[in-house]
Amino acid sequence: MNYLIIDTETTCLKIHPTKPNGNPFSKKNFLVYVGILSIKSHSKQYYDFPIEYNEEPYGENLRQIQKLIDEHDILVFFNAKFDLHWLDRYGISFNQKRCYDIQLVEFILKNQKIKFPNLNDVAISYGFEGKLDIVKKEYWDNGIDTEQIPREILIKYLYQDVLQSSEVFFMQQKYINSKNKILISLANQDLITLLEIEKNGMLYDINLSITEGNKIQEEINEIDKQLKDITAFPSFNGNSGDHISVVLFGGSITIPYQEIIGVYKTGPRAGQEKLGWKEKEIYFPRLVDPLPGTELKKEGYFETNIEALRSVNASGTAAKIIKLLLNRSKLDKLVNTYLHGIPKLIEEQGWEGSFIHGQLNQCGAVTGRLSSSKPNMQNMDKSIQYLFRSRYETRRSSYLCRKS
């Protein structure tokens, strides 16, 4: 049995200059370097391949990577889906190859108690040297992206990652036994299916989503007007726990306001009124008693989350306010998490073709179940199902239009 330990280095500051993100589905990002350790029988050979690191063609390097993959039985990665997505994007095939994800195996070996194990901590836990932190601290943290890192530093960083992965991989073999072997094998096979699902993504109607979100936002604006009228609080903010607390449970709150403090004597605004910010305290009588035990550390304030509001025994004005707040909360989540939130996420991530490439996580839940993030595709609001489109219908409509 022979093994190929693989790690990739990609750009990570193209999407956001201060939040590293090597998203493989964004055309803003690209593959910079690939490090590979070949292990056959008792021989080892390390290779590193520059891809989009300079102006030189990299076609031959991709062919060499493919050749190495074809010559080995098992491909080993830490966080395999990330590297596999990048290899696939550059035309590297790994069909019919067994893949082994060190991160996933570590999650299983630690009885699913450590979510998303990272290479540095895992290596140290087995007695090996930690990751080199120079790349993150001296480059990424200072806004310098991967392709701008000096070659000798990037190569050393990449080699260290590959070496650590190799050391941890062989150490893990000592802890794989008849009880966990089948689970580990199935989990590593599952990741290939999840990889394909993430890659294909889900087609989403961005324009309609934004349009529907704008309509719902108008409803929220109308609710805000009603809340301001009922509470007699002109600056009432339905997203502020402090505002909700004093309006329902009584108390005083300090709010900023603008007041005329004079006139401009010179400059382009000469003769115009000059405004300045001041503060005033507003007192509200208690409309309803808060639930016992919902006091906050901030004296005089109480919990105002959805559960607390639903549990309050309210009537009259308080009941009207709570009904409006609960409806507002539902609509606000619909707009900001889904109708406006998903198009914003697609734009931020640089995903093309109106596709959502959510993550399917095997190492995120202590129960071992599959979880989803960025966005959570397992917990979409049922009311937006109509915004997900079929590729078949899209292709069919395009074909009929051309035919007509």
N, C-alpha and C positions, 0 to 999 in steps of 0.2 A: 504494500500500500504506500502510495506517495502523496504528498500534500503540497499545496500552494497557499502560502499565507499572503494575503493581499490587503493593501491599504491605499486609500486615495487622498490626495490633498486638492481641495477645490477653492475657488474664490468664495468669500463669505460675507463681504461688506458691500456688495453691489445693490442688494435689496434695501438694506438699512445700514448707514455708515457706523452706527454704534452698537448694533445688535447682530452679532455673527449669525449668518443663515446661509448654509450651503445647499439650499433647495435645488434639487436636480431638475425640477420641472420649470424653472425660470430660465429664459434665454439670456437673462442678465448674467447669470453665473456660467462658469466654464471649468473644465477639468485642467488642473495645473500639473500635477505629478502623480505617478503611480509607483508604489514600492511593492516588490514581490520577492518573497523568500521561497525558493524551491527546495523541497526536502524529499530526496529519493534514497531509499535504503539508508546508508550511513553518510551520505554526502549532502552538503548544503551549498546553495549558491544564491547570492542576493543580487537583485537587479533593481535599478530605478530608471524610470522612463519619463522624461519631460514631455508634456503634451502641449498645452497652450501656455508655455512659459516664456517663449521668445518668438522671434519671427521665423524660426526654422520649421520646415514641414514635419509633421509627426505621424504621417501615414505608416511608415515603416515601424515605428514604435508600437502602434496599435496592432500591426500584424505580428510583431514579436510577442506581445501580450496574449493575443489569441492563440499563438502557437504553444506558449507555456500552459495556458489553460487546457488546451486539447491534450497535452502530454501528461496531465496529472489527474488523479482519481478524485481527490477531495479538495474543494476550495474552502479556505478558512478565513473568516473575517471577524472583526469586532463591530457589531451593529451592521450586519450583513446587507440589509435592504438598502442602506444608504450607498454603500460601495457598488452594489449590483445595479442600482438605478443608474449610477454614473457610467459604469462600463457599458450598460445597455444603450445609453444615450449616444455613446461614441461607436456603436456598432459591434461591440464585443459580445459574442454568443457564449452562453454557458448552459445551453440545453443538455439534458441528460447527465449533468454533473451533480454530484452530491455536494451540498453546501453545509457548512458548519458555522453557526453563529456563536462566538465565544460569549457575548453578552447574554444571549438567550439561555445558553447552557448554564451560565453562572446564576442567572435568575432562578432556574430550576434547582440547581445544586444548593442554593441558599434557601430552599423551601419557599420561594416567592415572597420573601420578606423584604428584600432590597429592590425597590423599583428602579428600573433603568440603570443598572450598574455601569459605572464609568471605568475606562481602562486604567486610569491612574490608581484609583482606589483598589481595584481588583488586583493589579500587579503588586502593589504594596502589601495587600493582605496575604499574598503567597510568598512574600519575602523578596520580591524583585524590586528593582529601581523604578521610581515613579516617572511620569512623563516629563519631558523637557518643557519648562514653562516659558522659555525665552520668546517663542513665536507669539504666544498670546499676550504676554506682558509688554514686550518691546515693539511688537508690530500691530497685531489686531487691535489691542486696546488703545493704540495711538492712531487708529484709522488707516493703517497701512495694510493693504490686502495681500493675499497669498502670492500672487504673481510678481509682486514688488519686493518680496523677501529675498535677500541674497542667496544665491544657489547653495553655497556651502552650509548655510544655516538651515535652509529648508530641507536639504538632503539628510542632514544629521537628525533633524526632527522626525522626518518620515521614517528613517531607518530605526530610530528608537521605538516608534509606534509598532512597526512590523516585528521587531525583536521582542518587545513586550508581549505582543499577541501570540507569538510563537511559544514563548516561555509559559504563558498562562494556559495555552491550548494543551501542551503536554502535561502540565500539572493537573489540569482538569481530568485527564484520562484516568488518573489514580482514584478519582472519586465517582466515576461512572461504573455502576454495577447492574446486576440483573433487575433490580427494582426500578431504577430510573432510566435504563438504557432505551426502552421502548418509547417512553414519554419524550426523551430528548430527540430520538430519531423522528418521531411524528412531528414534533414542534419545528424541527429544521426543514422537514418537507412542507409543512404548512406555510412557512415564510415565503416559499416560491410562489404559491398561489396568492398570498397577500401582496406580494411584490407586483404581480400582474394586475391586481385590482387597483392598487395605488397608481400604477402607471396609466391604466386606461382612464381612471377618473370618472366623474359623473358630469354629464352635460347639464348646464344650468342656464335658465333664461334670465340673464342679467338685467336687460332693459325693462322687462315686465316686473321683475322683482323691485327695482327702484321706483317704478311708477306706482306699484301697490304700496310700497313703503311711504311714498309721499302722501297718498290718500290717508293712510293710517295716522301719519304725523299730524294731519289736519284734525283728526278726531282727538288726538292727544292735546293739541293746542286749544281745542274747544273745552276739553275737560279742565285744562289749566285755568281758563277764564272762569269757569263755574266755581272752581275751588277758591279762586281769589275773591269772587263775589260772596260766597258763603262764609268764608273765614274772615272777611274784611281785612285781609292781609295782602296788600297790593304786590308785594315782592315774594309771595309764597312760591316755594320751589318744591314740586312734587317728588323730586329726587333727593331732597334733604331730610335726613332722619331727624335733625334738630328742629326743623320747621314743623314736621308732622307731629313730633312729640309735644311741642308747646301748644299747638293748635288743639290737639285732642286731650292731652293730659294736664294742660295748664303750665304756667310758668312764664318767665320772661326771656327775651332773646334780644341781643344787640345786632342791629343791622346797619350797614353803611348807606348813606344817602348823599346826594349832591345838593349844594346850597350856593346861592350867589354870594361871593365874597368880595366883589368889587368889579372894576372894569379894566380892560387892557388900555394902557396909556400910550403905548408905542407899538410899532410893528404893523404887520398886515391886518391884525385883528383889533387895532386901536378903536376904542369906543364901544366894543362889544363886551357883553357881560362875561365875567370870569367866574367859573364854577370851581368849587373845592369839595373834597370828600370829608364828610363828618359821620358820626355815629349817633344812633339813638336807641334807647331801650323800649321794647314793646312788651306789654304784659297781656297774657291770655288767661281767662278763667278756665277751670277744668270742665270739660264736657262729658268725660267718661272716666271711670277708674281704670288705671292700668292693671295688667295681670300681676299678681304677686310674684316676686322674684325676677321681674324684668327690668329692675333698676340698672342703669349703666354707671360706669365709674365716674362719668361726668355728672356731677350732682344736679339733680332736678330733671334729668332726662331718662327716657325709657326706650326699650326696644320697640322698633316700628317695622320689623320685617313682616313678610306676608303671613307667616304663621301667627305672629302676635296680633296682627290686625284682625285676622279671621276669628281669633279666639276671644276677642273683647266683646263683652255683653253690652252692645250699644243700641241706642234708640234716638229718635229725633234727628237733630242736626249732626250729631256724631255719626249716626248710622249712614246718613247721606254722604258725609265726607269719606268714611271708610269705603263705602261702595264705589265712589268715584276713584279713590286711590287704588283699590284692588283692580278695577278695570283699567286704569292708567298703567299700572305695573305690567299687566298682561300685554297690553298694546305696545308699551315701551320695549319690552323684551322681544316681541315679534319684529319690531322695526330694527332695533339696534343689533340684535343677535342674528337675525335672519334676513329680512327684506333689504335693509341697507348694509347689515354687517357682512353678509356673504359676498356681495359685489365688492365691498371694500377690501375684504381678505384676498379675493382673487386679484385685485389690482395691486395690493401690497406685495403679494407673493410673486407677481409677474407671470402668473399662469396664463397661457394663451388658449384661444378657441373656446372661451367660456366654460372651461372644465375645472372642476374642483378635485384636487388631488389630496384628499384627506389622509392622515396617517392611521394605520391599523397597528395597534401596539400589542405585542405579546408579553411585554415586560412591565406593564403598567398597573395591573390589578393583582392584589395579594391573593385573590381567589383563583387566579390563573385564567380567568376568562379574557376574551379579547376585548380591548378597549379602543376607542377612537379619539383623535384630537386634530385640531387645526384644519377644519372644524370637526366637531363630534358628529360623525355621520350616523351613529347609532341612536342618536337622540334628537333628530330633527322634528320640529313641530309638524304635526299632521296637516295643518292648514296650508303648508307651503309645498305639499307633494306635487301639485300641478306645475310647479316651476322647474321640476326636473324633467328633462326631455330625453327622448329616445334617439339614438344615433340613426336607427333604421328610418324613423319618420323624417329626420332631417335630410338624410340621403335621398329618400324617396321623393320628398317635396322638391328637392333640387333637381332630381332627374325629370320629374313631371314638368317643371318650369322650362327646362331646356328643350324637352320634347315638344311642348306647345309653342 
